[in-house]
Amino acid sequence: MSDRPRVLVVDDEPNIRDLLGTVLRFHGFRVDAAGSAAQALAAVRDGHPDVVLLDVGLPDGDGFDVCRRLREESPALGVVFLTARDDARDTVTGLALGGDDYVTKPFVVDVLVARVRAVLRRVQPAGDAQAAPDAAGTTARTAGSGALLRCGDLELDDDACQVHRGGHRVDLSPTEYRLLRHLLGHQGRVLSRGQILAAVWSYDFGGASTVVDTYVGYLRRKLDPLGPPLIHTRRGFGYVLRAAR
């Protein structure tokens, strides 16, 4: 029983909490519930869930602020926003703050369950990487059940879910990890923002979303101090990761 994924449902509407709790338990999840921002933060600290279903509108705070605090305290936590707000700008804001997905009400429960499972796979990426050759002469090889991806002195080990550059460990959030892993798997190839968004976030905003730029900036701030830049902007096209020359 203890190996079942744990989901925390955060919503101020009791009927939504009850509905989601019933559905998620039926599909094999352990479920906790919270009706406010304060309860949500306490439940994460005490219960250590794998994924949080987080309503944006809470009686004692904004779900975006809750997500920001959760990311500071629990970087590996999966966060799915669940909200009646369907403005694309809110979706972009939620993703840029570290949300892994954004589901609007009303929702189809089976689709929501599928999205929760997809987030679980993305925030626990070990074992699902594909070893890939690259066009820049760097290496990518299988290591155990996951993959070891390299580009120059940058190394991503899917078995250990760790990233090192120049022998230094680089701590990444789950979204940063997925983005870097995608870039490493296609190193030497220019990827458009739309391609990256679809692959890493499973969203399509016509390639105009700023969430990709935001997370590329996060990666650069963590990787560039350790060596020459690896992620390069191709103005008007997108981004390419290649070894320093």
ChimeraX attribute file (.defattr): number of C-alpha atoms within 10 A of each C-alpha:
attribute: neighborCount
match mode: 1-to-1
recipient: residues
	/A:1	7
	/A:2	6
	/A:3	7
	/A:4	11
	/A:5	15
	/A:6	20
	/A:7	26
	/A:8	26
	/A:9	27
	/A:10	28
	/A:11	27
	/A:12	19
	/A:13	13
	/A:14	13
	/A:15	10
	/A:16	13
	/A:17	20
	/A:18	14
	/A:19	11
	/A:20	22
	/A:21	20
	/A:22	13
	/A:23	16
	/A:24	21
	/A:25	13
	/A:26	10
	/A:27	11
	/A:28	12
	/A:29	20
	/A:30	19
	/A:31	21
	/A:32	18
	/A:33	21
	/A:34	21
	/A:35	19
	/A:36	22
	/A:37	25
	/A:38	14
	/A:39	14
	/A:40	23
	/A:41	18
	/A:42	12
	/A:43	18
	/A:44	21
	/A:45	13
	/A:46	9
	/A:47	13
	/A:48	15
	/A:49	20
	/A:50	21
	/A:51	24
	/A:52	28
	/A:53	24
	/A:54	28
	/A:55	28
	/A:56	24
	/A:57	18
	/A:58	18
	/A:59	13
	/A:60	12
	/A:61	13
	/A:62	14
	/A:63	24
	/A:64	22
	/A:65	14
	/A:66	21
	/A:67	26
	/A:68	17
	/A:69	14
	/A:70	21
	/A:71	19
	/A:72	11
	/A:73	13
	/A:74	16
	/A:75	17
	/A:76	17
	/A:77	25
	/A:78	27
	/A:79	27
	/A:80	25
	/A:81	23
	/A:82	24
	/A:83	21
	/A:84	14
	/A:85	16
	/A:86	12
	/A:87	9
	/A:88	11
	/A:89	12
	/A:90	15
	/A:91	21
	/A:92	17
	/A:93	15
	/A:94	24
	/A:95	25
	/A:96	20
	/A:97	18
	/A:98	24
	/A:99	26
	/A:100	27
	/A:101	21
	/A:102	24
	/A:103	21
	/A:104	16
	/A:105	11
	/A:106	9
	/A:107	12
	/A:108	10
	/A:109	13
	/A:110	12
	/A:111	11
	/A:112	20
	/A:113	16
	/A:114	11
	/A:115	17
	/A:116	23
	/A:117	14
	/A:118	15
	/A:119	23
	/A:120	18
	/A:121	14
	/A:122	19
	/A:123	22
	/A:124	18
	/A:125	19
	/A:126	17
	/A:127	16
	/A:128	14
	/A:129	19
	/A:130	17
	/A:131	17
	/A:132	17
	/A:133	16
	/A:134	19
	/A:135	12
	/A:136	15
	/A:137	13
	/A:138	17
	/A:139	17
	/A:140	20
	/A:141	15
	/A:142	16
	/A:143	14
	/A:144	10
	/A:145	12
	/A:146	20
	/A:147	23
	/A:148	24
	/A:149	26
	/A:150	23
	/A:151	23
	/A:152	17
	/A:153	17
	/A:154	21
	/A:155	22
	/A:156	22
	/A:157	20
	/A:158	25
	/A:159	18
	/A:160	13
	/A:161	19
	/A:162	16
	/A:163	22
	/A:164	17
	/A:165	20
	/A:166	13
	/A:167	11
	/A:168	12
	/A:169	12
	/A:170	18
	/A:171	14
	/A:172	18
	/A:173	18
	/A:174	23
	/A:175	22
	/A:176	17
	/A:177	23
	/A:178	19
	/A:179	21
	/A:180	22
	/A:181	23
	/A:182	18
	/A:183	21
	/A:184	28
	/A:185	21
	/A:186	18
	/A:187	27
	/A:188	20
	/A:189	17
	/A:190	18
	/A:191	20
	/A:192	17
	/A:193	23
	/A:194	20
	/A:195	17
	/A:196	20
	/A:197	22
	/A:198	14
	/A:199	14
	/A:200	21
	/A:201	21
	/A:202	13
	/A:203	17
	/A:204	15
	/A:205	13
	/A:206	11
	/A:207	16
	/A:208	13
	/A:209	20
	/A:210	17
	/A:211	20
	/A:212	24
	/A:213	16
	/A:214	13
	/A:215	19
	/A:216	18
	/A:217	13
	/A:218	14
	/A:219	20
	/A:220	15
	/A:221	12
	/A:222	13
	/A:223	20
	/A:224	13
	/A:225	10
	/A:226	17
	/A:227	13
	/A:228	12
	/A:229	16
	/A:230	21
	/A:231	23
	/A:232	14
	/A:233	15
	/A:234	12
	/A:235	7
	/A:236	8
	/A:237	12
	/A:238	19
	/A:239	23
	/A:240	19
	/A:241	23
	/A:242	24
	/A:243	18
	/A:244	13
	/A:245	7
